[in-house]
Amino acid sequence: MNCDGVVRSISGYIDNELEPTVKHEFEVHTADCWECKVLVEQTRNTVRIFFDCDLVDLPADARKRLHEKLRKNIGHRPSR
Protein backbone atom coordinates (compact mmCIF):
# COMPACT_ATOMS: atom_id res chain seq x y z
CA MET A 1 0.00 0.00 0.00
CA ASN A 2 1.14 3.55 -0.66
CA CYS A 3 0.09 6.97 0.69
CA ASP A 4 -2.81 7.29 -1.75
CA GLY A 5 -4.10 3.91 -0.60
CA VAL A 6 -3.98 5.08 3.00
CA VAL A 7 -5.97 8.20 2.12
CA ARG A 8 -8.59 6.09 0.32
CA SER A 9 -8.77 3.51 3.12
CA ILE A 10 -8.50 5.67 6.24
CA SER A 11 -12.22 5.79 6.96
CA GLY A 12 -12.56 2.02 6.69
CA TYR A 13 -9.49 1.56 8.88
CA ILE A 14 -10.76 3.86 11.62
CA ASP A 15 -14.19 2.19 11.47
CA ASN A 16 -12.51 -1.26 11.56
CA GLU A 17 -14.14 -2.24 8.26
CA LEU A 18 -11.11 -3.20 6.16
CA GLU A 19 -10.48 -6.72 4.99
CA PRO A 20 -7.70 -8.34 7.07
CA THR A 21 -5.15 -8.27 4.23
CA VAL A 22 -5.86 -4.61 3.43
CA LYS A 23 -5.72 -3.74 7.13
CA HIS A 24 -2.33 -5.44 7.37
CA GLU A 25 -0.98 -3.54 4.33
CA PHE A 26 -2.35 -0.30 5.82
CA GLU A 27 -0.61 -0.95 9.15
CA VAL A 28 2.67 -1.95 7.50
CA HIS A 29 2.70 1.27 5.49
CA THR A 30 1.75 3.53 8.39
CA ALA A 31 4.39 1.92 10.60
CA ASP A 32 7.07 3.21 8.22
CA CYS A 33 5.46 6.41 6.86
CA TRP A 34 5.49 9.28 9.31
CA GLU A 35 3.12 11.43 7.21
CA CYS A 36 0.48 8.72 7.01
CA LYS A 37 0.88 7.89 10.68
CA VAL A 38 0.20 11.55 11.53
CA LEU A 39 -2.75 11.64 9.11
CA VAL A 40 -4.35 8.63 10.81
CA GLU A 41 -3.91 10.13 14.28
CA GLN A 42 -5.22 13.53 13.18
CA THR A 43 -8.24 11.92 11.56
CA ARG A 44 -8.95 9.82 14.66
CA ASN A 45 -8.72 12.91 16.85
CA THR A 46 -11.02 14.86 14.54
CA VAL A 47 -13.60 12.07 14.64
CA ARG A 48 -13.40 11.98 18.45
CA ILE A 49 -13.79 15.75 18.75
CA PHE A 50 -16.78 16.01 16.44
CA PHE A 51 -18.51 12.72 17.26
CA ASP A 52 -20.81 14.21 19.89
CA CYS A 53 -21.27 17.65 18.33
CA ASP A 54 -24.64 18.84 17.13
CA LEU A 55 -25.04 19.32 13.40
CA VAL A 56 -25.30 22.87 12.17
CA ASP A 57 -26.97 23.91 8.93
CA LEU A 58 -24.73 26.07 6.79
CA PRO A 59 -26.21 28.96 4.85
CA ALA A 60 -26.71 28.01 1.19
CA ASP A 61 -23.96 30.32 -0.08
CA ALA A 62 -21.43 28.97 2.45
CA ARG A 63 -22.36 25.37 1.56
CA LYS A 64 -21.93 26.12 -2.15
CA ARG A 65 -18.48 27.71 -1.62
CA LEU A 66 -17.40 24.80 0.58
CA HIS A 67 -18.47 22.20 -1.98
CA GLU A 68 -16.74 24.10 -4.80
CA LYS A 69 -13.53 24.34 -2.79
CA LEU A 70 -13.63 20.64 -1.87
CA ARG A 71 -14.23 19.60 -5.48
CA LYS A 72 -11.34 21.80 -6.63
CA ASN A 73 -8.94 20.50 -3.96
CA ILE A 74 -9.88 16.85 -4.43
CA GLY A 75 -9.36 17.14 -8.16
CA HIS A 76 -5.97 18.82 -7.74
CA ARG A 77 -4.55 16.97 -4.75
CA PRO A 78 -0.82 16.37 -5.23
CA SER A 79 0.11 12.71 -5.51
CA ARG A 80 2.45 11.18 -2.95
PDB file of N, CA, C and O in Angstrom:
ATOM      1  N   MET A   1       0.852  -1.177   0.000  1.00  0.00           N
ATOM      2  CA  MET A   1       0.000   0.000   0.000  1.00  0.00           C
ATOM      3  C   MET A   1       0.889   1.229   0.000  1.00  0.00           C
ATOM      4  O   MET A   1       1.983   1.218   0.565  1.00  0.00           O
ATOM      5  N   ASN A   2       0.409   2.292  -0.641  1.00  0.00           N
ATOM      6  CA  ASN A   2       1.143   3.555  -0.656  1.00  0.00           C
ATOM      7  C   ASN A   2       0.303   4.629   0.038  1.00  0.00           C
ATOM      8  O   ASN A   2      -0.758   4.334   0.589  1.00  0.00           O
ATOM      9  N   CYS A   3       0.777   5.862   0.010  1.00  0.00           N
ATOM     10  CA  CYS A   3       0.087   6.967   0.694  1.00  0.00           C
ATOM     11  C   CYS A   3      -1.318   7.191   0.142  1.00  0.00           C
ATOM     12  O   CYS A   3      -2.249   7.433   0.910  1.00  0.00           O
ATOM     13  N   ASP A   4      -1.483   7.114  -1.173  1.00  0.00           N
ATOM     14  CA  ASP A   4      -2.812   7.287  -1.750  1.00  0.00           C
ATOM     15  C   ASP A   4      -3.771   6.205  -1.258  1.00  0.00           C
ATOM     16  O   ASP A   4      -4.944   6.480  -1.005  1.00  0.00           O
ATOM     17  N   GLY A   5      -3.278   4.992  -1.122  1.00  0.00           N
ATOM     18  CA  GLY A   5      -4.100   3.907  -0.601  1.00  0.00           C
ATOM     19  C   GLY A   5      -4.529   4.156   0.835  1.00  0.00           C
ATOM     20  O   GLY A   5      -5.651   3.825   1.220  1.00  0.00           O
ATOM     21  N   VAL A   6      -3.644   4.735   1.620  1.00  0.00           N
ATOM     22  CA  VAL A   6      -3.980   5.075   3.005  1.00  0.00           C
ATOM     23  C   VAL A   6      -5.088   6.124   3.011  1.00  0.00           C
ATOM     24  O   VAL A   6      -6.055   6.004   3.764  1.00  0.00           O
ATOM     25  N   VAL A   7      -4.950   7.144   2.180  1.00  0.00           N
ATOM     26  CA  VAL A   7      -5.970   8.198   2.122  1.00  0.00           C
ATOM     27  C   VAL A   7      -7.317   7.601   1.739  1.00  0.00           C
ATOM     28  O   VAL A   7      -8.338   7.950   2.333  1.00  0.00           O
ATOM     29  N   ARG A   8      -7.334   6.706   0.755  1.00  0.00           N
ATOM     30  CA  ARG A   8      -8.588   6.090   0.319  1.00  0.00           C
ATOM     31  C   ARG A   8      -9.166   5.137   1.369  1.00  0.00           C
ATOM     32  O   ARG A   8     -10.381   4.949   1.422  1.00  0.00           O
ATOM     33  N   SER A   9      -8.331   4.548   2.188  1.00  0.00           N
ATOM     34  CA  SER A   9      -8.766   3.511   3.124  1.00  0.00           C
ATOM     35  C   SER A   9      -8.916   3.981   4.566  1.00  0.00           C
ATOM     36  O   SER A   9      -9.346   3.206   5.420  1.00  0.00           O
ATOM     37  N   ILE A  10      -8.575   5.221   4.852  1.00  0.00           N
ATOM     38  CA  ILE A  10      -8.498   5.665   6.244  1.00  0.00           C
ATOM     39  C   ILE A  10      -9.831   5.549   6.978  1.00  0.00           C
ATOM     40  O   ILE A  10      -9.863   5.164   8.147  1.00  0.00           O
ATOM     41  N   SER A  11     -10.913   5.873   6.312  1.00  0.00           N
ATOM     42  CA  SER A  11     -12.219   5.787   6.964  1.00  0.00           C
ATOM     43  C   SER A  11     -12.539   4.342   7.335  1.00  0.00           C
ATOM     44  O   SER A  11     -12.972   4.065   8.453  1.00  0.00           O
ATOM     45  N   GLY A  12     -12.326   3.436   6.406  1.00  0.00           N
ATOM     46  CA  GLY A  12     -12.558   2.017   6.688  1.00  0.00           C
ATOM     47  C   GLY A  12     -11.658   1.500   7.781  1.00  0.00           C
ATOM     48  O   GLY A  12     -12.072   0.663   8.583  1.00  0.00           O
ATOM     49  N   TYR A  13     -10.421   1.988   7.828  1.00  0.00           N
ATOM     50  CA  TYR A  13      -9.493   1.564   8.877  1.00  0.00           C
ATOM     51  C   TYR A  13      -9.974   2.038  10.242  1.00  0.00           C
ATOM     52  O   TYR A  13     -10.028   1.257  11.192  1.00  0.00           O
ATOM     53  N   ILE A  14     -10.320   3.309  10.339  1.00  0.00           N
ATOM     54  CA  ILE A  14     -10.757   3.861  11.617  1.00  0.00           C
ATOM     55  C   ILE A  14     -12.050   3.192  12.083  1.00  0.00           C
ATOM     56  O   ILE A  14     -12.252   2.990  13.281  1.00  0.00           O
ATOM     57  N   ASP A  15     -12.923   2.851  11.133  1.00  0.00           N
ATOM     58  CA  ASP A  15     -14.189   2.192  11.472  1.00  0.00           C
ATOM     59  C   ASP A  15     -14.038   0.680  11.596  1.00  0.00           C
ATOM     60  O   ASP A  15     -15.027  -0.022  11.811  1.00  0.00           O
ATOM     61  N   ASN A  16     -12.808   0.167  11.463  1.00  0.00           N
ATOM     62  CA  ASN A  16     -12.511  -1.264  11.565  1.00  0.00           C
ATOM     63  C   ASN A  16     -13.321  -2.079  10.546  1.00  0.00           C
ATOM     64  O   ASN A  16     -13.884  -3.124  10.874  1.00  0.00           O
ATOM     65  N   GLU A  17     -13.367  -1.579   9.311  1.00  0.00           N
ATOM     66  CA  GLU A  17     -14.144  -2.237   8.263  1.00  0.00           C
ATOM     67  C   GLU A  17     -13.289  -2.768   7.116  1.00  0.00           C
ATOM     68  O   GLU A  17     -13.835  -3.222   6.111  1.00  0.00           O
ATOM     69  N   LEU A  18     -11.970  -2.722   7.240  1.00  0.00           N
ATOM     70  CA  LEU A  18     -11.107  -3.204   6.158  1.00  0.00           C
ATOM     71  C   LEU A  18     -10.967  -4.720   6.221  1.00  0.00           C
ATOM     72  O   LEU A  18     -11.011  -5.328   7.291  1.00  0.00           O
ATOM     73  N   GLU A  19     -10.801  -5.298   5.058  1.00  0.00           N
ATOM     74  CA  GLU A  19     -10.483  -6.723   4.990  1.00  0.00           C
ATOM     75  C   GLU A  19      -9.144  -6.938   5.692  1.00  0.00           C
ATOM     76  O   GLU A  19      -8.294  -6.048   5.671  1.00  0.00           O
ATOM     77  N   PRO A  20      -8.938  -8.098   6.310  1.00  0.00           N
ATOM     78  CA  PRO A  20      -7.703  -8.339   7.068  1.00  0.00           C
ATOM     79  C   PRO A  20      -6.421  -8.092   6.268  1.00  0.00           C
ATOM     80  O   PRO A  20      -5.463  -7.542   6.812  1.00  0.00           O
ATOM     81  N   THR A  21      -6.379  -8.480   5.004  1.00  0.00           N
ATOM     82  CA  THR A  21      -5.148  -8.270   4.229  1.00  0.00           C
ATOM     83  C   THR A  21      -4.913  -6.787   3.955  1.00  0.00           C
ATOM     84  O   THR A  21      -3.774  -6.321   3.994  1.00  0.00           O
ATOM     85  N   VAL A  22      -5.990  -6.041   3.676  1.00  0.00           N
ATOM     86  CA  VAL A  22      -5.865  -4.605   3.427  1.00  0.00           C
ATOM     87  C   VAL A  22      -5.472  -3.899   4.727  1.00  0.00           C
ATOM     88  O   VAL A  22      -4.645  -2.988   4.722  1.00  0.00           O
ATOM     89  N   LYS A  23      -6.068  -4.325   5.829  1.00  0.00           N
ATOM     90  CA  LYS A  23      -5.718  -3.742   7.132  1.00  0.00           C
ATOM     91  C   LYS A  23      -4.235  -3.957   7.428  1.00  0.00           C
ATOM     92  O   LYS A  23      -3.556  -3.052   7.911  1.00  0.00           O
ATOM     93  N   HIS A  24      -3.744  -5.147   7.139  1.00  0.00           N
ATOM     94  CA  HIS A  24      -2.326  -5.444   7.373  1.00  0.00           C
ATOM     95  C   HIS A  24      -1.435  -4.546   6.513  1.00  0.00           C
ATOM     96  O   HIS A  24      -0.463  -3.977   7.010  1.00  0.00           O
ATOM     97  N   GLU A  25      -1.764  -4.418   5.226  1.00  0.00           N
ATOM     98  CA  GLU A  25      -0.984  -3.545   4.333  1.00  0.00           C
ATOM     99  C   GLU A  25      -1.016  -2.096   4.828  1.00  0.00           C
ATOM    100  O   GLU A  25       0.001  -1.402   4.795  1.00  0.00           O
ATOM    101  N   PHE A  26      -2.181  -1.646   5.284  1.00  0.00           N
ATOM    102  CA  PHE A  26      -2.351  -0.297   5.821  1.00  0.00           C
ATOM    103  C   PHE A  26      -1.410  -0.102   7.008  1.00  0.00           C
ATOM    104  O   PHE A  26      -0.686   0.891   7.080  1.00  0.00           O
ATOM    105  N   GLU A  27      -1.428  -1.057   7.937  1.00  0.00           N
ATOM    106  CA  GLU A  27      -0.609  -0.948   9.148  1.00  0.00           C
ATOM    107  C   GLU A  27       0.884  -1.046   8.852  1.00  0.00           C
ATOM    108  O   GLU A  27       1.687  -0.376   9.501  1.00  0.00           O
ATOM    109  N   VAL A  28       1.261  -1.864   7.892  1.00  0.00           N
ATOM    110  CA  VAL A  28       2.673  -1.950   7.503  1.00  0.00           C
ATOM    111  C   VAL A  28       3.134  -0.608   6.945  1.00  0.00           C
ATOM    112  O   VAL A  28       4.206  -0.117   7.297  1.00  0.00           O
ATOM    113  N   HIS A  29       2.321  -0.022   6.079  1.00  0.00           N
ATOM    114  CA  HIS A  29       2.701   1.266   5.492  1.00  0.00           C
ATOM    115  C   HIS A  29       2.786   2.349   6.558  1.00  0.00           C
ATOM    116  O   HIS A  29       3.768   3.089   6.614  1.00  0.00           O
ATOM    117  N   THR A  30       1.762   2.446   7.404  1.00  0.00           N
ATOM    118  CA  THR A  30       1.751   3.528   8.392  1.00  0.00           C
ATOM    119  C   THR A  30       2.812   3.336   9.471  1.00  0.00           C
ATOM    120  O   THR A  30       3.175   4.298  10.148  1.00  0.00           O
ATOM    121  N   ALA A  31       3.308   2.135   9.643  1.00  0.00           N
ATOM    122  CA  ALA A  31       4.394   1.916  10.597  1.00  0.00           C
ATOM    123  C   ALA A  31       5.686   2.574  10.114  1.00  0.00           C
ATOM    124  O   ALA A  31       6.522   2.987  10.918  1.00  0.00           O
ATOM    125  N   ASP A  32       5.840   2.665   8.787  1.00  0.00           N
ATOM    126  CA  ASP A  32       7.075   3.214   8.217  1.00  0.00           C
ATOM    127  C   ASP A  32       6.925   4.624   7.646  1.00  0.00           C
ATOM    128  O   ASP A  32       7.927   5.272   7.343  1.00  0.00           O
ATOM    129  N   CYS A  33       5.692   5.107   7.496  1.00  0.00           N
ATOM    130  CA  CYS A  33       5.464   6.408   6.858  1.00  0.00           C
ATOM    131  C   CYS A  33       4.961   7.398   7.902  1.00  0.00           C
ATOM    132  O   CYS A  33       3.817   7.325   8.352  1.00  0.00           O
ATOM    133  N   TRP A  34       5.829   8.310   8.271  1.00  0.00           N
ATOM    134  CA  TRP A  34       5.494   9.280   9.312  1.00  0.00           C
ATOM    135  C   TRP A  34       4.292  10.131   8.915  1.00  0.00           C
ATOM    136  O   TRP A  34       3.417  10.378   9.745  1.00  0.00           O
ATOM    137  N   GLU A  35       4.232  10.585   7.664  1.00  0.00           N
ATOM    138  CA  GLU A  35       3.125  11.432   7.213  1.00  0.00           C
ATOM    139  C   GLU A  35       1.784  10.717   7.331  1.00  0.00           C
ATOM    140  O   GLU A  35       0.804  11.305   7.789  1.00  0.00           O
ATOM    141  N   CYS A  36       1.736   9.466   6.924  1.00  0.00           N
ATOM    142  CA  CYS A  36       0.478   8.718   7.008  1.00  0.00           C
ATOM    143  C   CYS A  36       0.122   8.411   8.465  1.00  0.00           C
ATOM    144  O   CYS A  36      -1.050   8.423   8.841  1.00  0.00           O
ATOM    145  N   LYS A  37       1.125   8.139   9.263  1.00  0.00           N
ATOM    146  CA  LYS A  37       0.877   7.895  10.685  1.00  0.00           C
ATOM    147  C   LYS A  37       0.234   9.128  11.326  1.00  0.00           C
ATOM    148  O   LYS A  37      -0.719   9.007  12.095  1.00  0.00           O
ATOM    149  N   VAL A  38       0.755  10.303  11.008  1.00  0.00           N
ATOM    150  CA  VAL A  38       0.200  11.554  11.529  1.00  0.00           C
ATOM    151  C   VAL A  38      -1.217  11.759  10.990  1.00  0.00           C
ATOM    152  O   VAL A  38      -2.110  12.157  11.737  1.00  0.00           O
ATOM    153  N   LEU A  39      -1.427  11.491   9.708  1.00  0.00           N
ATOM    154  CA  LEU A  39      -2.748  11.637   9.109  1.00  0.00           C
ATOM    155  C   LEU A  39      -3.780  10.767   9.830  1.00  0.00           C
ATOM    156  O   LEU A  39      -4.886  11.225  10.115  1.00  0.00           O
ATOM    157  N   VAL A  40      -3.425   9.533  10.119  1.00  0.00           N
ATOM    158  CA  VAL A  40      -4.349   8.630  10.811  1.00  0.00           C
ATOM    159  C   VAL A  40      -4.674   9.169  12.200  1.00  0.00           C
ATOM    160  O   VAL A  40      -5.840   9.188  12.596  1.00  0.00           O
ATOM    161  N   GLU A  41      -3.675   9.600  12.935  1.00  0.00           N
ATOM    162  CA  GLU A  41      -3.910  10.128  14.281  1.00  0.00           C
ATOM    163  C   GLU A  41      -4.732  11.416  14.244  1.00  0.00           C
ATOM    164  O   GLU A  41      -5.626  11.599  15.070  1.00  0.00           O
ATOM    165  N   GLN A  42      -4.441  12.301  13.305  1.00  0.00           N
ATOM    166  CA  GLN A  42      -5.221  13.534  13.184  1.00  0.00           C
ATOM    167  C   GLN A  42      -6.673  13.231  12.827  1.00  0.00           C
ATOM    168  O   GLN A  42      -7.590  13.861  13.353  1.00  0.00           O
ATOM    169  N   THR A  43      -6.876  12.282  11.949  1.00  0.00           N
ATOM    170  CA  THR A  43      -8.239  11.917  11.555  1.00  0.00           C
ATOM    171  C   THR A  43      -8.983  11.295  12.723  1.00  0.00           C
ATOM    172  O   THR A  43     -10.148  11.615  12.959  1.00  0.00           O
ATOM    173  N   ARG A  44      -8.319  10.408  13.457  1.00  0.00           N
ATOM    174  CA  ARG A  44      -8.949   9.820  14.657  1.00  0.00           C
ATOM    175  C   ARG A  44      -9.336  10.901  15.658  1.00  0.00           C
ATOM    176  O   ARG A  44     -10.442  10.887  16.197  1.00  0.00           O
ATOM    177  N   ASN A  45      -8.433  11.828  15.902  1.00  0.00           N
ATOM    178  CA  ASN A  45      -8.717  12.910  16.851  1.00  0.00           C
ATOM    179  C   ASN A  45      -9.876  13.775  16.373  1.00  0.00           C
ATOM    180  O   ASN A  45     -10.720  14.179  17.173  1.00  0.00           O
ATOM    181  N   THR A  46      -9.921  14.058  15.092  1.00  0.00           N
ATOM    182  CA  THR A  46     -11.021  14.856  14.542  1.00  0.00           C
ATOM    183  C   THR A  46     -12.345  14.136  14.728  1.00  0.00           C
ATOM    184  O   THR A  46     -13.338  14.752  15.114  1.00  0.00           O
ATOM    185  N   VAL A  47     -12.369  12.851  14.459  1.00  0.00           N
ATOM    186  CA  VAL A  47     -13.597  12.074  14.641  1.00  0.00           C
ATOM    187  C   VAL A  47     -14.021  12.113  16.106  1.00  0.00           C
ATOM    188  O   VAL A  47     -15.201  12.301  16.402  1.00  0.00           O
ATOM    189  N   ARG A  48     -13.079  11.940  17.016  1.00  0.00           N
ATOM    190  CA  ARG A  48     -13.404  11.984  18.451  1.00  0.00           C
ATOM    191  C   ARG A  48     -13.973  13.342  18.860  1.00  0.00           C
ATOM    192  O   ARG A  48     -14.958  13.414  19.596  1.00  0.00           O
ATOM    193  N   ILE A  49     -13.361  14.394  18.387  1.00  0.00           N
ATOM    194  CA  ILE A  49     -13.790  15.748  18.755  1.00  0.00           C
ATOM    195  C   ILE A  49     -15.211  16.022  18.271  1.00  0.00           C
ATOM    196  O   ILE A  49     -16.028  16.569  19.012  1.00  0.00           O
ATOM    197  N   PHE A  50     -15.501  15.646  17.038  1.00  0.00           N
ATOM    198  CA  PHE A  50     -16.780  16.006  16.436  1.00  0.00           C
ATOM    199  C   PHE A  50     -17.865  14.948  16.591  1.00  0.00           C
ATOM    200  O   PHE A  50     -19.002  15.177  16.179  1.00  0.00           O
ATOM    201  N   PHE A  51     -17.549  13.818  17.164  1.00  0.00           N
ATOM    202  CA  PHE A  51     -18.513  12.717  17.262  1.00  0.00           C
ATOM    203  C   PHE A  51     -19.786  13.125  17.995  1.00  0.00           C
ATOM    204  O   PHE A  51     -20.885  12.779  17.561  1.00  0.00           O
ATOM    205  N   ASP A  52     -19.657  13.844  19.082  1.00  0.00           N
ATOM    206  CA  ASP A  52     -20.809  14.211  19.894  1.00  0.00           C
ATOM    207  C   ASP A  52     -21.355  15.603  19.618  1.00  0.00           C
ATOM    208  O   ASP A  52     -22.271  16.053  20.308  1.00  0.00           O
ATOM    209  N   CYS A  53     -20.817  16.284  18.634  1.00  0.00           N
ATOM    210  CA  CYS A  53     -21.271  17.647  18.330  1.00  0.00           C
ATOM    211  C   CYS A  53     -22.617  17.624  17.613  1.00  0.00           C
ATOM    212  O   CYS A  53     -22.939  16.690  16.879  1.00  0.00           O
ATOM    213  N   ASP A  54     -23.382  18.668  17.846  1.00  0.00           N
ATOM    214  CA  ASP A  54     -24.645  18.838  17.128  1.00  0.00           C
ATOM    215  C   ASP A  54     -24.354  19.323  15.713  1.00  0.00           C
ATOM    216  O   ASP A  54     -23.416  20.086  15.481  1.00  0.00           O
ATOM    217  N   LEU A  55     -25.174  18.864  14.775  1.00  0.00           N
ATOM    218  CA  LEU A  55     -25.038  19.316  13.398  1.00  0.00           C
ATOM    219  C   LEU A  55     -25.557  20.739  13.268  1.00  0.00           C
ATOM    220  O   LEU A  55     -26.515  21.134  13.932  1.00  0.00           O
ATOM    221  N   VAL A  56     -24.911  21.491  12.406  1.00  0.00           N
ATOM    222  CA  VAL A  56     -25.297  22.874  12.170  1.00  0.00           C
ATOM    223  C   VAL A  56     -25.559  23.031  10.672  1.00  0.00           C
ATOM    224  O   VAL A  56     -24.755  22.605   9.843  1.00  0.00           O
ATOM    225  N   ASP A  57     -26.689  23.647  10.339  1.00  0.00           N
ATOM    226  CA  ASP A  57     -26.972  23.914   8.928  1.00  0.00           C
ATOM    227  C   ASP A  57     -26.178  25.131   8.475  1.00  0.00           C
ATOM    228  O   ASP A  57     -26.214  26.190   9.102  1.00  0.00           O
ATOM    229  N   LEU A  58     -25.463  24.952   7.372  1.00  0.00           N
ATOM    230  CA  LEU A  58     -24.729  26.068   6.785  1.00  0.00           C
ATOM    231  C   LEU A  58     -25.663  26.872   5.899  1.00  0.00           C
ATOM    232  O   LEU A  58     -26.565  26.311   5.277  1.00  0.00           O
ATOM    233  N   PRO A  59     -25.457  28.169   5.835  1.00  0.00           N
ATOM    234  CA  PRO A  59     -26.213  28.960   4.849  1.00  0.00           C
ATOM    235  C   PRO A  59     -25.896  28.445   3.447  1.00  0.00           C
ATOM    236  O   PRO A  59     -24.795  27.956   3.195  1.00  0.00           O
ATOM    237  N   ALA A  60     -26.855  28.556   2.547  1.00  0.00           N
ATOM    238  CA  ALA A  60     -26.713  28.006   1.193  1.00  0.00           C
ATOM    239  C   ALA A  60     -25.464  28.504   0.479  1.00  0.00           C
ATOM    240  O   ALA A  60     -24.789  27.725  -0.195  1.00  0.00           O
ATOM    241  N   ASP A  61     -25.145  29.789   0.613  1.00  0.00           N
ATOM    242  CA  ASP A  61     -23.962  30.317  -0.077  1.00  0.00           C
ATOM    243  C   ASP A  61     -22.674  29.750   0.504  1.00  0.00           C
ATOM    244  O   ASP A  61     -21.729  29.486  -0.240  1.00  0.00           O
ATOM    245  N   ALA A  62     -22.619  29.558   1.817  1.00  0.00           N
ATOM    246  CA  ALA A  62     -21.430  28.969   2.447  1.00  0.00           C
ATOM    247  C   ALA A  62     -21.283  27.507   2.045  1.00  0.00           C
ATOM    248  O   ALA A  62     -20.169  27.048   1.796  1.00  0.00           O
ATOM    249  N   ARG A  63     -22.389  26.770   1.978  1.00  0.00           N
ATOM    250  CA  ARG A  63     -22.360  25.368   1.564  1.00  0.00           C
ATOM    251  C   ARG A  63     -21.866  25.250   0.125  1.00  0.00           C
ATOM    252  O   ARG A  63     -21.066  24.370  -0.191  1.00  0.00           O
ATOM    253  N   LYS A  64     -22.344  26.140  -0.745  1.00  0.00           N
ATOM    254  CA  LYS A  64     -21.930  26.121  -2.146  1.00  0.00           C
ATOM    255  C   LYS A  64     -20.429  26.384  -2.273  1.00  0.00           C
ATOM    256  O   LYS A  64     -19.736  25.674  -3.003  1.00  0.00           O
ATOM    257  N   ARG A  65     -19.922  27.400  -1.566  1.00  0.00           N
ATOM    258  CA  ARG A  65     -18.477  27.708  -1.615  1.00  0.00           C
ATOM    259  C   ARG A  65     -17.650  26.547  -1.074  1.00  0.00           C
ATOM    260  O   ARG A  65     -16.606  26.210  -1.634  1.00  0.00           O
ATOM    261  N   LEU A  66     -18.110  25.941   0.003  1.00  0.00           N
ATOM    262  CA  LEU A  66     -17.398  24.804   0.582  1.00  0.00           C
ATOM    263  C   LEU A  66     -17.334  23.646  -0.400  1.00  0.00           C
ATOM    264  O   LEU A  66     -16.269  23.059  -0.593  1.00  0.00           O
ATOM    265  N   HIS A  67     -18.456  23.309  -1.022  1.00  0.00           N
ATOM    266  CA  HIS A  67     -18.467  22.204  -1.984  1.00  0.00           C
ATOM    267  C   HIS A  67     -17.580  22.500  -3.184  1.00  0.00           C
ATOM    268  O   HIS A  67     -16.876  21.612  -3.665  1.00  0.00           O
ATOM    269  N   GLU A  68     -17.603  23.723  -3.669  1.00  0.00           N
ATOM    270  CA  GLU A  68     -16.743  24.095  -4.797  1.00  0.00           C
ATOM    271  C   GLU A  68     -15.271  23.951  -4.429  1.00  0.00           C
ATOM    272  O   GLU A  68     -14.478  23.420  -5.207  1.00  0.00           O
ATOM    273  N   LYS A  69     -14.912  24.424  -3.245  1.00  0.00           N
ATOM    274  CA  LYS A  69     -13.525  24.343  -2.785  1.00  0.00           C
ATOM    275  C   LYS A  69     -13.091  22.886  -2.626  1.00  0.00           C
ATOM    276  O   LYS A  69     -11.988  22.515  -3.027  1.00  0.00           O
ATOM    277  N   LEU A  70     -13.958  22.067  -2.042  1.00  0.00           N
ATOM    278  CA  LEU A  70     -13.628  20.643  -1.872  1.00  0.00           C
ATOM    279  C   LEU A  70     -13.446  19.955  -3.223  1.00  0.00           C
ATOM    280  O   LEU A  70     -12.492  19.201  -3.415  1.00  0.00           O
ATOM    281  N   ARG A  71     -14.365  20.216  -4.162  1.00  0.00           N
ATOM    282  CA  ARG A  71     -14.227  19.603  -5.481  1.00  0.00           C
ATOM    283  C   ARG A  71     -12.919  20.015  -6.149  1.00  0.00           C
ATOM    284  O   ARG A  71     -12.233  19.196  -6.760  1.00  0.00           O
ATOM    285  N   LYS A  72     -12.589  21.286  -6.022  1.00  0.00           N
ATOM    286  CA  LYS A  72     -11.340  21.803  -6.630  1.00  0.00           C
ATOM    287  C   LYS A  72     -10.132  21.141  -5.982  1.00  0.00           C
ATOM    288  O   LYS A  72      -9.228  20.689  -6.685  1.00  0.00           O
ATOM    289  N   ASN A  73     -10.100  21.076  -4.660  1.00  0.00           N
ATOM    290  CA  ASN A  73      -8.942  20.501  -3.962  1.00  0.00           C
ATOM    291  C   ASN A  73      -8.831  18.996  -4.165  1.00  0.00           C
ATOM    292  O   ASN A  73      -7.722  18.477  -4.288  1.00  0.00           O
ATOM    293  N   ILE A  74      -9.927  18.301  -4.201  1.00  0.00           N
ATOM    294  CA  ILE A  74      -9.881  16.855  -4.427  1.00  0.00           C
ATOM    295  C   ILE A  74      -9.369  16.563  -5.820  1.00  0.00           C
ATOM    296  O   ILE A  74      -8.595  15.625  -6.017  1.00  0.00           O
ATOM    297  N   GLY A  75      -9.792  17.355  -6.785  1.00  0.00           N
ATOM    298  CA  GLY A  75      -9.356  17.139  -8.163  1.00  0.00           C
ATOM    299  C   GLY A  75      -7.909  17.523  -8.398  1.00  0.00           C
ATOM    300  O   GLY A  75      -7.309  17.067  -9.371  1.00  0.00           O
ATOM    301  N   HIS A  76      -7.331  18.348  -7.538  1.00  0.00           N
ATOM    302  CA  HIS A  76      -5.972  18.823  -7.743  1.00  0.00           C
ATOM    303  C   HIS A  76      -5.036  18.442  -6.596  1.00  0.00           C
ATOM    304  O   HIS A  76      -4.017  19.097  -6.377  1.00  0.00           O
ATOM    305  N   ARG A  77      -5.382  17.384  -5.870  1.00  0.00           N
ATOM    306  CA  ARG A  77      -4.553  16.973  -4.750  1.00  0.00           C
ATOM    307  C   ARG A  77      -3.232  16.410  -5.285  1.00  0.00           C
ATOM    308  O   ARG A  77      -3.237  15.548  -6.164  1.00  0.00           O
ATOM    309  N   PRO A  78      -2.111  16.889  -4.762  1.00  0.00           N
ATOM    310  CA  PRO A  78      -0.817  16.371  -5.228  1.00  0.00           C
ATOM    311  C   PRO A  78      -0.676  14.896  -4.881  1.00  0.00           C
ATOM    312  O   PRO A  78      -1.073  14.464  -3.798  1.00  0.00           O
ATOM    313  N   SER A  79      -0.111  14.130  -5.800  1.00  0.00           N
ATOM    314  CA  SER A  79       0.111  12.712  -5.512  1.00  0.00           C
ATOM    315  C   SER A  79       1.330  12.534  -4.630  1.00  0.00           C
ATOM    316  O   SER A  79       2.244  13.358  -4.635  1.00  0.00           O
ATOM    317  N   ARG A  80       1.333  11.460  -3.882  1.00  0.00           N
ATOM    318  CA  ARG A  80       2.446  11.175  -2.954  1.00  0.00           C
ATOM    319  C   ARG A  80       3.270  10.048  -3.476  1.00  0.00           C
ATOM    320  O   ARG A  80       4.251   9.656  -2.844  1.00  0.00           O
TER     321      ARG A  80
END
